[in-house]
Amino acid sequence: MINEIRNKYFKKIAQSTYLLPYFLSWIIVNYILYGIIGSKYGLLNHIVTFFGGKSINFYNEPKYWTIILVILKVWKDLGMNMVIYLATITGFDEELYDAAAVDGASRWQMCRRITIPMLMPTVIMLGIMSIGKIFYGDFGMIYALVGDNGVLYHKTDVIDTYVFRTLRTTGNPSQAMAISLFQAIMGFICVWGSNYIAKKKFKEGALF
């Protein structure tokens, strides 16, 4: 959608706005989040109470944290993923679009018939790499946003934070090493399996 914007100034502003969160540390994001959902000073709770509702102590309510973490992760990484896809699109042959325009194709038809099909190898390759990291969590994100809040563990705990906490409390490096090895092996299996499927269904998108 950003690629289809004709106003170059608005396009640059939009790109910069989407990319900015990627360069923010999770500590800064944590303070932004606290300013939104904090029980005493949070903007969201002020809005809820203003309309007669009851304030929510999000840091004692695990049920909200799955969606909170997903939204924050997508928001923070969206800009960098956008840059990758836009860089790929700029490498497409413009003559294809010129020929389509001569044949009377609309911008939507060009996007559907030219841009998206040519973008699919990049989508699949990035998808395979993401699948390989499915057994890894963003330790920096979880620890910065949740910390040692035991109330939220059963909704926010990932393998990396569990390993860190176990190593810190038990001092047993062999257990941490075994879990990390399990992560690596399962990640390899996921990458190999997804690449095998991609090679069968869409050979251009396979990594190897």
Disulfide bonds with the S-S distance in Angstrom:
none
